[in-house]
């Protein structure tokens, strides 16, 4: 599926993508700012701790940049926020795997500890969940714009059936109004005299 903006502006999924990106972005910015407040060395691996996780200035910069990117996605909303959430969530999970294998090695330049790895996995899965919500599932509802995009023939048939049902209901109401006697406000019959 091409990454087009098939999501209506006022669709409820946009709110999920925006809120998810904003919450995760703010958490990352707070973590990064706490790292800056401690004036850490750029690539130090001395084990400075913020909120139970080891950090350095490079990790703080990355956290703030990614947090700002998520906030930009929250401001944009729609498919852009969903796609950005999926990309950043995937990168967090991949980062968790990378740092899991580089613990206590020189390749661990961001000074990850096991708590950082767990945080990376959890944050990645959370951001991925927000990005995929209502977009990736085998049982999307038929009013979902992503389902409609993937099943255009069925969506067209359902839309036609809905229009016919509405037209039939409108005709039935109009028919009932034509045959029902009309009464004036005083309760008298306004029929032909």
Secondary structure, 3 states (H helix, E strand, C coil): CCCCCCCCCCCHHHHHHHHHHHHHHHHHHHHHHHHHHCCCCCCCCCCCEECCEECCHHHHHHHHHHHHHHHHHHHHCHHHHHHHHHHHHHHHHHHHHHHHHCCCCCCCCCCCCHHHHHHHHHHHHHHHHHHHCCCCCCCCCCCCHHHHHHCHHHHHHHHHHHHHHHHHHHHHHHHHHHHCCCECCCCCECCCC
